[in-house]
Amino acid sequence: MGWISKWSASKGMVSVPNILEISKEAAEALIQSNGLTVGTASTVTQEDNTKTNTVVTQAKTPGVLID
């Protein structure tokens, strides 16, 4: 099971953090520490379960500035 996460900025322009391959909890903390608000996270099932409880995709490209 992996996680897909979406979020939005809460203040001004901020850089999107790279949350791929880290735990859902660590991803949420990183998103919030960058001034972003955690949005909807979806659970996905993977055939091989090699990425259990990790972020497998994200809605915004890492490094892009968003507001």
Secondary structure, 3 states (H helix, E strand, C coil): CEEEEEEEECCCCEECCCCCCCEHHHHHHHHHHCCEEEEEEEEECCCCCCCCCEEEEECCCCCCEEC
